[in-house]
Amino acid sequence: MNHQNIILIGMAATGKSTLGRRLAKRLDWAFVDTDLLMEAWWGAPLQTISDYLGLEAFVQAEAQQIQRMHLRHCVIATGGSVVYSEAAMAHLQGQGHIVYIESSFESISRRLTNPTSRGLAIGPGQTLKDLYDERAPLYARFAQLTVNTDGATPSQTCSAITRELSRTT
């Protein structure tokens, strides 16, 4: 597989980080989690950063961080709000193949036991369902490949991603 990078986008609790680590190991590539980069840069948990900055400034900070990245042979798990920034997504599109890790709302809400500690960039009065309904079309719009994780193991999902991406080269 000769892609520059594989970039995973999707909602929180879809398994982007788990899949990213597995894919990177399988491909012998590096793994980068942009949520962890944000935490390292700011020196605080993601939720604290989000609460401190507010939604708009958080999205802007995340976009700036993404635009500083120039990587090769990496699997990159992005924060769920990255799709709010056209500039960040344009940068990522130039960095590799964007894969939407899709899960049903029911699966996400089951996995996301405590959304308030997860670092979700969520607007005032917005529910998790509102967020899902708002973001799903954005993920689909930017993705070159969509892989649904409902009912699949991480190993099966990784195999589907590598199989589908190998067809595009």
N, C-alpha and C positions, 0 to 999 in steps of 0.2 A: 504494500500500500504506500503510495508516494505522495499523499496529501501533505500539505504544509502542517496543518493542525486539524484536529476534530474539536469542534466547539459545541458543547451541550447547552441547550436552552430549555426552559420549562419552569413550571411552578415549583415552589418549595415542596418537599416530600415526594417528589417523583423519582428520586434515586439518582440525580445527576452526579453527586459526589461519589457514591458507591460505584456507579457504572463507570465514571471517569477513572477511578483508581484501577478497576479491573481492566478496562480497555488499555490504559497506559501500560499496565504490566504485560498484557497480552501482546502489545505491539512493541514493547521495549522502548517506550517513549516516556517523557516526563509527564507529571500530572500537576495541573495548576487549578486551584479553587479560588475564584475571584472574591468570594465571601471571606475566605481566610486572609487574602491579601488586604482587603479593606480593614479587617480586624487588626492585622499587623501594622498597617499604615497609621491607623487612628489610635491604636493601643487600647482598644475597648471592644466589648462584644458587639456584634452587629445590631442587636436591638437597641443598645445604648446609643450607638451612632445614629440610627434611624430616628430615635426619639429626640435626640439632641438637634439634629439637622432639620428634621421635618422632611416630608415626602419629596418636594421639588429639589431641595438642596442635596438630599441623599442620592437621588437619581443622577444629578449633575456630578457629584463626587464619584459615583460608580462609573459614569461615562468617562470622566477624565482618567481614572485608573485604567480602564479598558484601552483607551486610546494611547496610553504610554506603553502598552504591551506590544512587543515585536518578537514573537517566539517562532520556533520551528520544531516540528516533531513533538508536539505536546497535545495532550488531551486537556481541554479547558472546560471546567464546569463554571458556568456564570451564575450570578445572582438572578433571581426571577424577574427583577424590575429592569434589567438591561434593555428589554424591548421598548421601553419608553423613550429611549434615546436613539434617534435616527443616526446621529454621528457615531455612536458606539457600535451600532449594528452595521453601519457601512464599513467601519474599520474591521470588525470581525469577519465580514464577508470577504474582505481582501486577505484575511489571514488563514482561511481554510474552509472546511465544509461545516455548515451549521446543521445540527441535528436536534430536532424538537423531541424531547423526551415527554411524551404525552401520557397522561393518566386521567381517568374519569374523576369528576369532582368527588364522587363517593369514595374512591380509593384515597385521594388526597386528604379528605377530611378525616378518614379513618387513621391515616398515618400521622397526621399533624395533630398530635394530642394537645399541644400547648402553643397555639399560634402567637401568643403575645411574647414568648421568649425566643421566637425563631428569627427575628430580624426581618419580618415582612414589611415591605414598604407599602403601607396601606393607608388610604386616605381617611379623614375623619368621617365616622358614620358608615364606612364601607365594611361590608361583611366579606368573609372568605369566598362566598358564592359570587358576590359582586366582582371581586378581584379575579376570580377564575373566568367569569363570563367576559370581563374586559380584556384579559390577557390572552386567552386561548386563540382568538383570531390574529393577534399580533405575532404570537409564536409561529402559527401556521404560515403567516405571510413571509416571515424571514427565513423559514427553514428550507433547506434543500432536500432534507430527508426527515420524515416523521416516523417515530417508532413508538407504538403504544405498549406500555409496560403492564397493563392490567392482565393478571393471570399468568404472567411470564416471570421466570426467575431472572436474577441479574445475569447469570451465565447465558441464558437464552437470548436476552436482550442484547448483550455484547455481541453474540454470534450474529444476530440479525443486523446490527449496525455494521460490523466488519464485512459481512456478506454483501449488503446493499452498497456500501461505499466502494468495495472492490469492483463492482459492476460499472461504476462511473469512471474508472481510470483505464 
